[in-house]
Amino acid sequence: MMPSAAPENVSAVAVSSTQILLTWASVPEQDQNGLILGYKILFRAKDLDPEPGSHVVRGNQTQSALLAGLRKFTLYELQVLAFTRIGNGVPSTPLVLERTKDDAPGPPVRLVFPEVRLTAVRIVWQPPEQPNGIILGYQIAYRLASSSPNTFTTVEVGATVRQFTATELAPESAYLFRLSAKTRQGWGQPLEATVITTEKRERPAPPRELLVPQAEVTARSLRLQWVPGSDGASPIRYFTVQVRELPAGQWQTYSSSVSHEATACAVERLRPFTSYKLRLKATNDIGDSDFSAETEAVTTLQDIPGEPPTCVSVTPHTTSSVLVQWQPPRDESLNGLLQGYRIYYRELEAEAAAEPRTLRTPSALRTELPAHGTFKTVNSSSAVTTYELTHLKKYRRYEVALTAYNIIGESPATVPVEVFVGEAAPAMAPQHVQVNPLTASQLEVTWDPPPPESQNGNVQGYKVYYWEADSPNDTEKMKVLFLPETAVRLKNLTSHTQYLLSISAFNAAGDGPRSDPWPGRTLQAAPGSPSFLAFSEITSTTLNVSWGEPAAANGILQGYRVVYEPLAPVQGVSKVVTVDVAGSGPRWLKVRDLTRGVTYFFRVQARTIAYGPELRANVTAGPAEGSPGSPRDVLVTKSASELTLQWTAGSAGRAPTTGYVIEARPSDEGLWDVFVKDVPRSATSHSISLDSLRPGVTYEFRVVAVNQLGYGEPSRPSAAVSAQADAPFYAEWWFLLVLALSCLVVVLLAAFALVLRGQSRRYRSCGTGKGLSHVEESVTLDNGGFAALELNSRHLSVKNTFSKKNGTRSPPRPSPGGLHYSDEDICNRYNGAVLAESMTLQEKSVDASESEGTDSESEDAPPPHSFVNHYLSDPTYCGSWKRRAPGGRAAPHRYEAVAAAEGPPLHTVVTTQSAVFAPAGLGARTPLTGFSSFV
C-alpha cells in the first residue's frame, strides 16, 4: 500500500541565491504500509510557477536534499512525500516557505530618453526584471562618446527614482549613458545607451530585407535576419518581433526587447509542421517605426508526435485473440503527417504477472516494448482505430501498448494494458429483444441468448441498459442479472415515456456487445397538477383564468376541468360551476357571471385517462383596490356604418390611468363582457363598426378605466342601441315596389307596340300591293235620326274624297232589296276577326248635314266609282255582311264615303250594333246587311 502519512519535521534553509537545503524525518513506521523506496520533493516559485517541479531522492536512508538552479531572491513553496512500490504517499503539511538569498541585480529595463535638448537630456528607466534582492538605489554615469572611457560623470539616486536629467551638455554631440541597480550584494550589471544632443530627431525607419534562411529552420525554431533602417537622428533602443501563425492566426509579439545592436534574432517556442510569417519594428526615443514588410511564409519541420493514442482498451475477442481499440492523438500534437500506429504486445511470464511492478514512464515503455516483444503496424490511411490481435496462446496473459508515428518517428507509448487470453467475452448480442408495457411505471423485457457458437463459454448473466429516448445522457441506467435468465421487469419508470433498451451478455472473460436499442413506452397515468394558475383582466363581473400544462403529463392530455364557486353564498345561493375544456390547449377560460366584490374559489385539474390532482386559488371580483373611478356621461351615437361612444374620465386611483376597456351586453345574452381592450388613456371616445356587431341585436355599453393596480369601477350602462344598420332608400320595400310596377308598365307598353306593328303588317298584306300613305280617313253611315260612332283610321292612304268641299255629292243610297251577291264573291281572306284594335270610336250627331251637291253636278262629274264599288274596294269591310245585329235588322247608321284617286280605296266603317268585316278583295259581291245588290 501507499504511505498513509507524510514525512515529519520538514525544514528548509536558503544556502545561496539559487539553492535551498531541505531536511525531514522519516514517515512513522506504522504509516509506512510497506517498504519506503524514496522521497519526492515538490517545489514551485510562489505566484510564478503554475505547476510544481519535483526532485526525487532514492532510498529510505537519505532524509535531506539540496535544490539548485532556483530563481534568485524568490519565495518558494515546498512539500515532501514518501513513496512505495504501490505509489505516492501523503505530502507533508503544512507547506514550508523559504526565500533564496539575494544577489547582485540584473540590468534595468528600457533605458529611454523622452526629452533631448541641445544642452540637456532626460533619462527614464524601469527596475530590473531580475532584482535578485531588494533594490537600494541606482547609479547614472555618462560621458562624451568620443572622450576617454574613464571620464564618466556619476550620479546616484534613490530606489524609488525612475528618471534623471543631465544638464550642461555639449550641443550636437553624442553621449554614452550607463545605468545600474544596487542590492545588498553590490551593483548589478549596467545598461548602456547612446544619445545625441539635438532637436532634429524623428521616428526611425522600419527594418528592411527581412530573411529566414531555410538552413536555420527547425521543428520548433527559426532565425530571423534584417538590415536596420535609419535611426532618425536618435539611437535605436530596441526591436520588436511579431509572429503570425497561418492561415488565420493573429499577430503575436514574440519579443519587444531585442537589442538595438542586433541584426538577427532566434525565434523559438514554435509548433512543428506549422507555417508562420514574421515582421519587425524599431523603437527610438521619439517612438516606434512602422512595421516592416512581412516575410514569406516559413514552415517549420516535422517532429515526432507529442502524444500517444488515447482511450486504449484491450478485450478478449475469441479464445485466441483480443480486440484493441483506441482514439487518435489530438491534431495539435501530431507534429506532422500521421503515418499510422504500432501495437506492441508481449506474453507475460507467470511469475512476472503475479509480481507488483513499479510505474514506468512512457519513454521507458517505448524503449522496453520493442526490445522484448513484437508489434503490428496499422496504417492510418483508413482511419482505423480498432485492431484484432490473433493467434495468441490460450490461458496466457499479454501486455499491450500503442504508439503513433509519422515520417520522423514514434510518439511516446501508451501505458501498457494487460489482458488474459483463453476466455473470450460473447461475440454477439442477445437476439429477438421484445419490450411490453405492463403498467404506467413498468416494462417487461424478454430476449433470446446469443447464438451458441458466439457465446465463447458459459453465459453467466446479462446487463440491461435502458434510458429515456429524449435524454439518453442523463437517464441511462443498468440492471445486472447474474443468472442466465432471459426476461426482466423494469420498475419505477416514468409514465407514458418512450424508453430505449439494449442488452449484452457476459461471461468470465467480460461483456459481449450490446444489442441494438429497442423502443418501449410505458402506459398512461393520471397527470400531475397544472404548473400554475393565474387570473387577469379582472372586472366586477368577468375575469380570465389561465393555467399551465402539468410538468408530468403522464400521457396524452385530453383536456382540463375548471370548477369555481363563491367562498360564501351570494344572496343565500352558492352556485358551483364546472367547465370542461377539451384538448391540450388553449389553457385559459373567460368567466363572465361573477358578482362584484365576491371572492371565488377556483380549482383546475388536467385529464389523460383520468383526472389528476387539483391546483387551487382564490380571486376576488373587481374593482381592484386603488383602481380608477368609473367614467361618466357615457353617450352612444349611431351613424350609417358605426357607433360612437363618448365619455368623461372619472377620478384617478392610486396610480395613473393606463387606458380604458369597453364592455358590451347584447340583448340576446344579458351578460357583460369585454368588447374592446387597450383604448388609449388619452381617449374620450371610440368608434365601433356595425359590422362587428350582430345585426338585429340591441347592445348596451359601459366604459372601465384601467391602471397598474387593475380594472376600475365600470360606468353606468349606456342607452340601448340597435346594431341594425339604416338601409338606404333603394333597399326600402316601397322603392322596390315602385320599381317593379314601373318595369311591368314598360313591359306592357313594349308588348302593345309589338302587337300594333304585327297588325299593321297584316293589313298591308290584304291590299293589292300598292303603297298607302298615312292620311286619316273618316266614314260616317247615316240612317236617319240615330246617333252614330265615327271610326278614325290612322293608316289609310287617300287622294280624293266625296265631299262638298271639292264639289261632289254623295252617291245615291240604293235600296237594300236591290243588292245581291253570291257567296263566291266573299273575300277569300276573311278570317272572322273583328278589326277594332286600331280604331277610335267617336260619337256623331244624327243631324249632321249630308253632302249638298246637286244632281246636275253629279251628272257633269260622275264619281269614278259606284256606291257599291266604294264599299267593295276597301278590304277592311270584307266579311262585314256575314254578321247581323240582333233581330235580323241592320241598325240605322250614317256614312261618309271617301274614294281614293289611285288604287283600290280603303275605308273604315263604324256601326252601332253590328260588327264590321272587310271584303276579301276588290270586286267582291257580298251584299251589306240591309242592302240589295245592284250593278
Beta strands, then each sheet from edge to edge (+ up, - down):
strand 1: 8-14
strand 2: 20-25
strand 3: 38-45
strand 4: 53-58
strand 5: 64-67
strand 6: 75-83
strand 7: 96-99
strand 8: 109-116
strand 9: 121-126
strand 10: 137-144
strand 11: 153-158
strand 12: 163-166
strand 13: 174-183
strand 14: 186-187
strand 15: 191-196
strand 16: 208-211
strand 17: 222-227
strand 18: 238-245
strand 19: 251-259
strand 20: 264-267
strand 21: 275-283
strand 22: 298-299
strand 23: 310-318
strand 24: 321-327
strand 25: 338-347
strand 26: 374-379
strand 27: 386-389
strand 28: 396-406
strand 29: 417-421
strand 30: 431-439
strand 31: 442-448
strand 32: 461-468
strand 33: 477-481
strand 34: 487-490
strand 35: 498-507
strand 36: 510-511
strand 37: 518-521
strand 38: 533-536
strand 39: 543-547
strand 40: 559-566
strand 41: 577-582
strand 42: 588-591
strand 43: 599-607
strand 44: 615-620
strand 45: 632-638
strand 46: 642-648
strand 47: 657-666
strand 48: 673-679
strand 49: 685-689
strand 50: 698-707
strand 51: 710-711
strand 52: 721-722
strand 53: 777-779
strand 54: 781-782
strand 55: 788-793
strand 56: 840-844
strand 57: 894-895
sheet 1: 1+ 2- 5+
sheet 2: 4+ 3- 6+ 7-
sheet 3: 8+ 9- 12+
sheet 4: 11+ 10- 13+ 14-
sheet 5: 11+ 10- 13+ 15-
sheet 6: 16+ 17- 20+
sheet 7: 19+ 18- 21+ 22-
sheet 8: 23+ 24- 27+
sheet 9: 26+ 25- 28+ 29-
sheet 10: 30+ 31- 34+
sheet 11: 33+ 32- 35+ 36-
sheet 12: 33+ 32- 35+ 37-
sheet 13: 38+ 39- 42+
sheet 14: 41+ 40- 43+ 44-
sheet 15: 45+ 46- 49+
sheet 16: 48+ 47- 50+ 51-
sheet 17: 48+ 47- 50+ 52-
sheet 18: 53+ 55- 56+
sheet 19: 54+ 57-
end
